[in-house]
C-alpha cells in the first residue's frame, strides 16, 4: 500500500514537472516572436487627406518586415456630402503584395489616388458638383 502511494506521488511529481517544462517552452517561443506590420489603412471623408499622405511614413511602418511577408495598403474614402450630384462617392482601394514590392505598391496607390483626386477636382471646376454654379 505504501508502494502504491509512493508511485502515485512520484507520478504526480513527474506530471507536474512535465507541465512546468511544457509551459516554459511555450513562453520562450512567444518571447522570441517579432512583430510585423501587415496592413495599413487610411479611412477619410476628405480626398485631400489621401492626396497629401506622407508616403515616406508608410515605408517606415513596414521597414522591420521580413522579405516575403504578405502586406496590404488600403485607402477608404466615404463621401459625407448628401447632395444628389455627380461626384466621387465612396471607394476603397486595397493593394496587396510582398514586403519587397512596397515601393511599387506605393507608386500604384499614389497613381490611383491622383486620378480620383483629379477627377473630383475636374467636376468641381465645371460646376457639376456645385448645384449653384
trRosetta pair geometry for C-beta under 8 A, 3 or more apart (Angstrom, degrees):
i j d omega theta_ij theta_ji phi_ij phi_ji
1 4 5.8 -48 -151 32 34 111
1 5 6.6 33 150 -16 64 104
2 5 5.6 -52 -148 38 37 112
2 6 6.2 38 152 -20 67 106
3 6 5.7 -54 -147 38 31 112
3 7 6.3 33 152 -20 65 106
4 7 5.6 -52 -146 37 31 112
4 8 6.4 34 153 -20 64 104
5 8 5.7 -51 -147 35 31 112
5 9 6.4 30 153 -17 64 106
6 9 5.7 -54 -148 38 31 111
6 10 6.2 32 153 -18 65 107
7 10 5.6 -53 -143 39 31 111
7 11 6.1 35 155 -22 65 107
8 11 5.6 -53 -145 36 28 113
8 12 6.4 30 154 -19 63 106
9 12 5.7 -54 -149 36 31 112
9 13 6.4 32 152 -20 64 105
10 13 5.6 -54 -149 35 32 112
10 14 6.4 33 153 -19 65 105
11 14 5.8 -53 -148 35 31 111
11 15 6.4 31 153 -17 64 106
12 15 5.7 -54 -147 38 31 111
12 16 6.2 35 153 -22 64 107
13 16 5.6 -54 -148 36 31 114
13 17 6.3 29 155 -17 65 106
14 17 5.8 -56 -147 38 30 109
14 18 6.3 30 155 -18 65 107
15 18 5.7 -54 -145 38 30 111
15 19 6.2 33 154 -21 64 107
16 19 5.7 -56 -150 35 28 113
16 20 6.4 29 152 -18 64 106
17 20 5.6 -52 -147 36 33 113
17 21 6.3 32 154 -18 66 105
18 21 5.7 -54 -145 38 31 110
18 22 6.1 31 155 -19 65 108
19 22 5.8 -55 -145 38 28 111
19 23 6.2 28 156 -18 64 108
20 23 5.8 -56 -145 38 28 110
20 24 6.2 30 155 -20 64 108
21 24 5.7 -55 -147 36 29 112
21 25 6.4 32 154 -20 63 106
22 25 5.8 -54 -150 34 30 113
22 26 6.6 28 153 -17 63 105
23 26 5.8 -56 -151 36 32 110
23 27 6.5 28 155 -17 66 106
24 27 5.9 -57 -147 37 31 108
24 28 6.5 36 154 -22 64 104
25 28 5.8 -52 -151 31 31 114
25 29 6.8 31 153 -19 62 104
26 29 5.8 -54 -154 32 35 112
26 30 6.7 28 154 -15 67 105
27 30 5.9 -55 -148 37 36 108
27 31 6.5 38 154 -21 66 106
28 31 5.8 -60 -152 34 32 111
28 32 6.7 24 155 -17 66 109
29 32 6.0 -62 -152 35 32 108
29 33 7.1 46 151 -39 63 98
30 33 5.8 -37 -156 6 39 120
34 64 7.5 -140 165 156 122 115
35 64 7.8 34 87 110 70 138
36 64 6.5 -150 -114 103 67 92
36 65 4.7 86 -154 -108 110 80
36 66 7.0 -66 -100 10 142 79
36 69 5.9 -105 160 -154 154 166
37 40 6.7 36 162 -59 121 91
37 61 5.0 -65 73 155 175 91
37 62 5.4 -110 74 -92 116 60
37 64 7.4 95 5 56 92 96
37 65 6.4 -89 50 -57 73 112
37 71 7.2 44 110 -129 75 117
38 65 7.9 129 -82 -109 54 130
38 69 6.9 -110 -108 160 83 115
38 70 7.0 31 -154 92 100 68
38 71 5.6 -146 -157 -114 46 66
38 72 6.9 29 148 20 70 85
39 71 7.0 -177 -75 -163 39 65
39 72 4.7 -4 -115 62 80 101
39 73 8.0 173 -157 -81 54 26
39 74 6.9 6 -172 3 98 111
40 58 5.9 122 148 -141 169 96
40 61 6.0 100 -87 99 130 154
40 62 7.5 -82 -32 -50 128 104
40 71 7.8 22 0 175 92 106
40 72 7.3 -170 32 96 60 59
40 73 5.3 -10 66 -116 100 67
40 74 7.1 178 92 29 51 69
41 73 7.9 160 -82 -168 46 40
41 74 4.1 -9 -110 69 85 110
41 75 7.6 -172 -152 -73 55 30
41 76 6.8 18 -175 -3 99 109
42 49 7.4 -163 167 130 126 107
42 50 6.6 150 108 -102 134 79
42 53 6.7 -106 -50 -102 170 127
42 74 7.3 -179 28 97 56 64
42 75 5.3 0 60 -119 98 69
42 76 6.9 -172 94 31 51 71
43 76 4.2 -8 -112 68 77 117
43 78 7.1 22 -177 -5 90 109
44 47 7.8 164 102 -69 118 25
44 49 4.4 -142 -161 75 165 140
44 50 6.2 -163 50 -45 136 87
44 76 7.2 142 22 86 55 67
44 77 6.2 -22 74 -110 77 64
44 78 7.5 -176 97 28 30 77
45 77 7.2 112 -117 -164 30 64
45 78 5.2 -48 -94 77 81 80
45 79 6.8 124 -152 -115 82 20
45 80 4.7 20 -162 -15 140 112
46 49 4.3 83 87 -7 102 108
46 50 7.6 176 101 -4 61 78
47 50 5.6 -52 -159 36 47 111
47 51 6.2 50 144 -23 73 105
47 77 6.0 28 -87 -130 75 141
47 88 6.8 71 -74 73 140 145
47 113 7.9 167 -166 -168 85 87
47 116 6.7 -141 -143 121 125 102
47 117 5.3 162 155 -104 119 78
47 120 5.5 121 28 45 173 166
48 51 5.4 -55 -146 37 34 115
48 52 6.0 8 162 -1 69 114
48 117 7.7 105 -86 -131 41 116
49 52 6.4 -69 -140 49 24 94
49 53 7.4 59 153 -65 58 74
50 53 6.2 -15 -162 -35 36 109
50 75 5.7 87 -133 -168 121 125
50 77 6.4 -55 -31 -74 145 111
50 113 4.9 -143 144 -149 112 128
50 116 7.8 -11 98 80 144 125
50 117 7.2 -159 85 -66 103 111
51 113 6.1 -176 -88 147 54 111
51 114 7.1 99 -126 -94 87 55
51 117 4.7 82 -84 -98 121 154
53 57 7.9 -123 167 49 81 109
53 58 7.1 29 153 -33 121 123
53 113 7.8 10 6 125 121 173
54 57 4.0 50 109 4 112 118
54 58 7.2 160 99 -16 65 80
55 58 5.4 -45 -156 28 44 116
55 59 6.9 47 147 -18 67 98
55 106 5.4 107 -164 -170 114 126
55 110 6.7 -7 -90 -73 145 118
56 59 5.6 -51 -156 34 38 113
56 60 6.5 42 147 -22 66 103
57 60 5.4 -51 -151 33 36 116
57 61 6.7 46 150 -28 65 98
58 61 5.7 -46 -156 23 35 116
58 62 7.2 13 156 -1 63 105
58 73 7.1 40 -169 -117 136 121
58 106 6.3 151 92 -105 134 117
59 62 6.4 -72 -157 45 33 97
59 63 6.7 63 145 -62 66 89
59 102 6.3 126 -119 138 75 131
59 103 7.5 32 -106 -82 118 70
59 106 6.9 -26 -65 -57 93 155
60 63 5.3 -22 -155 -22 39 124
62 65 5.0 -32 -174 6 74 126
62 71 6.0 37 -125 -136 131 164
62 99 6.1 -177 170 -139 116 91
62 102 5.5 176 90 -106 152 151
65 69 4.9 -114 -178 48 113 142
65 71 6.6 -10 -141 -63 173 131
65 99 4.3 -159 111 -114 126 142
66 69 5.4 104 66 -29 75 112
66 99 6.7 145 89 24 34 159
67 98 7.0 43 -175 158 60 116
67 99 5.6 -134 -117 70 36 115
67 100 4.9 30 -134 -46 93 113
68 98 5.6 -30 -128 -154 22 128
68 99 6.8 -18 30 26 28 104
68 100 7.5 25 -41 -6 44 109
69 98 6.5 124 64 -153 37 72
69 99 4.8 46 52 -31 89 117
70 96 6.3 17 -177 180 94 107
70 97 7.5 -148 -141 130 62 14
70 98 6.2 -50 -92 -95 46 60
71 96 6.9 -179 92 -146 38 66
71 97 6.9 -20 59 69 78 54
71 98 7.1 84 16 -156 86 20
71 99 5.6 88 -11 -81 127 64
71 102 6.9 1 72 -86 145 96
71 105 7.7 -140 93 15 105 174
72 94 5.8 -4 -172 -171 113 97
72 95 6.9 158 -153 81 62 43
72 96 4.4 -24 -97 -95 86 87
73 93 8.0 -11 112 114 87 92
73 94 7.1 167 85 -150 48 49
73 95 5.0 -6 56 56 96 93
73 96 7.9 -174 21 -76 60 44
73 105 5.5 140 7 153 130 119
73 106 7.3 144 -66 -83 168 58
73 109 5.5 -62 116 -73 142 147
74 92 6.6 -7 -168 -173 98 95
74 93 6.8 166 -150 87 49 54
74 94 4.4 -7 -101 -101 88 84
74 95 7.9 -177 -75 21 46 59
75 92 7.1 166 84 -153 49 49
75 93 4.6 1 53 53 97 101
75 94 7.9 -173 22 -72 59 46
75 109 6.4 128 -18 -159 134 110
75 112 8.0 157 53 94 139 118
75 113 6.4 -62 141 -80 168 115
76 90 8.0 -2 -175 -171 80 89
76 91 7.6 -169 -145 97 46 48
76 92 4.7 -3 -106 -108 79 89
76 93 8.0 -157 -69 27 43 60
77 88 7.0 0 113 135 144 117
77 90 6.4 -175 96 -145 68 48
77 91 5.3 15 50 51 102 80
77 92 7.6 -164 25 -74 62 48
77 116 7.6 177 8 147 157 148
78 90 5.1 10 -118 -117 56 102
79 87 6.5 134 -140 115 156 122
79 88 6.6 166 -66 102 129 66
79 89 5.1 -106 21 -156 138 42
79 90 5.7 -122 13 -61 86 63
81 87 6.8 -17 78 87 132 169
83 87 7.9 78 76 -10 96 140
83 129 7.9 102 85 -173 132 64
83 131 6.6 -138 -173 -24 132 119
85 128 6.3 150 175 150 110 68
85 129 5.4 132 119 -131 139 42
85 130 7.8 82 -142 -19 172 15
85 131 6.2 -135 -73 -60 128 88
86 123 6.1 -124 105 -154 99 142
86 128 5.0 -35 60 157 108 123
86 129 7.0 -96 78 -76 63 66
87 120 6.8 45 -163 -130 77 85
87 123 6.4 -174 -105 105 57 147
87 128 7.7 176 -67 114 68 98
87 129 5.1 83 -88 -112 105 105
88 91 6.7 -55 180 -8 100 122
88 116 5.8 89 -123 -173 151 95
88 119 6.4 105 -63 97 113 109
88 120 4.6 -54 0 -82 124 105
91 116 6.9 -133 56 -127 156 148
93 109 6.6 142 121 -130 135 80
93 112 5.5 137 -123 118 156 149
93 113 7.4 -121 25 -63 156 81
95 105 4.9 162 120 -152 128 94
95 108 5.8 140 -118 92 158 126
95 109 5.9 -122 12 -67 141 95
97 101 4.0 -71 133 82 135 136
97 102 7.7 -168 80 -67 109 42
97 104 7.2 -30 67 80 168 109
97 105 5.4 -156 32 -69 122 119
98 101 5.2 85 61 10 70 106
99 102 6.0 -11 -172 -36 45 109
101 104 5.0 -50 -176 45 80 116
101 105 5.8 88 125 -29 85 99
102 105 5.4 -56 -143 36 34 115
102 106 6.2 35 159 -20 68 103
103 106 5.8 -54 -148 36 31 111
103 107 6.4 32 154 -19 65 106
104 107 5.5 -51 -144 36 34 113
104 108 6.2 34 155 -18 66 106
105 108 5.8 -55 -148 38 29 111
105 109 6.3 31 152 -20 64 108
106 109 5.6 -54 -146 37 31 113
106 110 6.3 35 155 -22 65 104
107 110 5.8 -52 -148 34 29 113
107 111 6.4 31 154 -21 62 108
108 111 5.7 -55 -149 34 30 114
108 112 6.5 27 155 -16 64 106
109 112 6.0 -58 -149 38 30 108
109 113 6.2 23 157 -13 66 110
110 113 6.0 -62 -146 42 27 107
110 114 6.0 30 156 -22 66 110
111 114 5.8 -53 -145 35 26 113
111 115 6.6 27 155 -19 61 105
112 115 5.8 -55 -152 34 31 111
112 116 6.5 25 154 -14 65 107
113 116 5.8 -55 -146 40 33 109
113 117 6.1 36 154 -21 66 108
114 117 5.7 -55 -144 38 29 113
114 118 6.2 29 157 -19 64 107
115 118 5.8 -55 -145 37 29 110
115 119 6.3 30 155 -20 63 107
116 119 5.7 -53 -146 36 31 113
116 120 6.3 31 155 -18 64 106
117 120 5.8 -56 -149 37 29 110
117 121 6.2 28 153 -18 65 110
118 121 5.6 -56 -143 39 30 112
118 122 6.1 37 155 -27 65 105
119 122 5.7 -50 -147 30 29 115
119 123 6.8 21 158 -11 61 105
120 123 6.2 -63 -155 39 29 105
120 124 6.5 28 151 -19 65 109
120 129 7.6 47 -169 -60 69 153
121 124 5.6 -57 -149 36 32 112
121 125 6.3 34 154 -23 67 106
122 125 5.9 -56 -150 33 28 111
122 126 6.7 10 159 -4 63 108
123 126 6.2 -59 -142 44 33 99
123 128 4.4 -67 -167 58 90 119
123 129 5.0 92 126 -31 98 103
124 127 7.8 41 177 -72 30 22
124 128 7.6 -80 -70 52 23 75
124 129 4.6 -35 -94 42 63 133
124 130 6.7 72 -152 -25 63 102
127 130 5.0 -76 -148 58 62 99
127 133 4.1 -126 -126 110 116 76
130 133 4.5 2 106 42 125 97
